[in-house]
């Protein structure tokens, strides 16, 4: 087969990038595959690496993380062959993000180690600092506190001068988290204050708001509620002005936690209600479910049964909006438990039944067996003899799974005969 004319790969790649910008993934995939074929036959390692990178973006856009990683991994040796350290660092950043999205922390850490090395070879101090910051966050998450601190300090040194103030501000926030991990909120406050001063000197409003929010949280953890509230309320105003819905919800959650700790229960419930509405507006339905769970916990703790019941009902609706059947099942199970405790046996039976059906569909055998046993207990309490059969079926399934939940069911069945 004759070689394609020089430049054919570049034309295919241009078409792939154009299609990708237009979110036309099938067209982008086809053009990028043609580009890869042409570049490979032309012996153009740079072009082939770029084609692999586009194919990785297409795969990630389709939710196929495994294919995306495979394309990035194929592009890496091609960039190494050309000696393009900046391009190599970009690939390692992409590898890091894909690993993180897939829950592969070791893979994410290794990608950052190699990204940092590529930036060092390229003499890119800012790039080194960026990679060090991300790597320090991973190390802190893994509990390697001293290593995380050392990397953060190294990155701060790399970002000397006025132009690096924003980056140093973010790194001081990381160092505040390092001190929290060591159990020293007081030292964390010092780093948060340094982060705030740096962000203000750089006139970087988002960084200033981040620092205020962390400062408020740290003051609250130390029981300094007035100082914590001032900082968090200032951060909340900033989130509002920036129209940062996710950040607003987080600030509201932190304010609510502070107010509950300070005995301001009505204010705390008000903040959580606003957080729920904010996350619904942002269409972050998973976050909405999380806040509604928190509302129920605080409501139960402080004797606000009505608020807890309302939150449980809203959680079923929010879970349905996520499109996650398992989340909906968990919401129905929580609702059923509340209804049973309140004496609404018919409602509890219906909710346990809904949870059981969804858990079966999802292949969650253990959870489905537990829901069946609970449904059986409710049915038996209503005087329906089918409840005993449900409990027997549940017990058989739980014993087969070696579940400790069977221990709670046996005495109930024994008592019912």
Buried (B, 14 or more C-beta within 10 A) or exposed (E): EEEBEEEBBBBBBEBBBEBBEEEBBEBBBBBBBBBBBBBBBBEBBBBBBBBBBBBBBBBBBEEBBEBBBBBBBBBBEBBBEBEBBEBBBBBBBBBBBBBBBBEBBEBBBBBBBBBBBBBBEBEBBBBBBBBBBBBBBBBBBEEBBEBBBBBBBBBBBBBEEEEBBBBBBBBBBBBBBBBBBEEBBEBBBBBBBBBBBBBBBBEBEBBBBBBBBBBBBBBBBEEBBEBBBBBBBBBBBBBBEEEBBEBBBBBBBBBBBBBBBBEBBEBBBBBBBBBBBBBBEBEBBEBBBBBBBBBBEBBBEBEBEEBBBBBBEBBBBBBBBBEBBBBBBBBBBBBBBBBBEEEBBEBBBBBBBBBBBBBBEBEBBBBBBBBBBBBBBBBBBEEBEEBBEBBBBBBEBBBEEEBEBBEBBEEBBEEBE
